[in-house]
Amino acid sequence: MGKHVPMALIETEKDARRLARAMASDLALYNEDRVVESIQADTLFETLADEIAEAREHYKTRVSAGLYAMNFFDRALVDVLVRSKGHIESSIW
């Protein structure tokens, strides 16, 4: 087996946004039933807390510190996990 070569840090806003959206999309895809149920119950971020924390930590290792501080990951969570689910019946809207 060869040596593990770390991935280069993402250094552009465009790529950081793209990675954040891809990771949020994966969370939504792999947890679709839980996302729907937790939006209905207004417990989305509590229900997916572990998965979100794990994804956030992975994102943090992939982007430069300056880009991480720009909150693209959190914005992507809102866009993908919340805004795109506006059709689901919920008391939160």
C-alpha positions, 0 to 999 in steps of 0.5 A: 500500500502507498502512503496516504496523500492528504487532499489539497485545501480548497482555496476558492469561494466557488469550490468551498460553496460547491463542497458545502452544497454537495455535503448538505445534499448528501445529508438530505439524500441519506436521511430523507425520511428523518429530514421530512419527519424532523421538519414536520416536528420542528426538530431538524437540527436536533435530529441530525445533530450528529450527522451535521457535526460530522459533516461540518468537521469534514468540511472544515478539514477540506477548506482553508480557515478563511473560507470556513469562517465564511459560513458556506456550510451553514448556508448550504444546510439552510438552502438544502435541508430547509428552504428546499423542503418548503413544500412539507407541512410544518408549523415552522412556516 
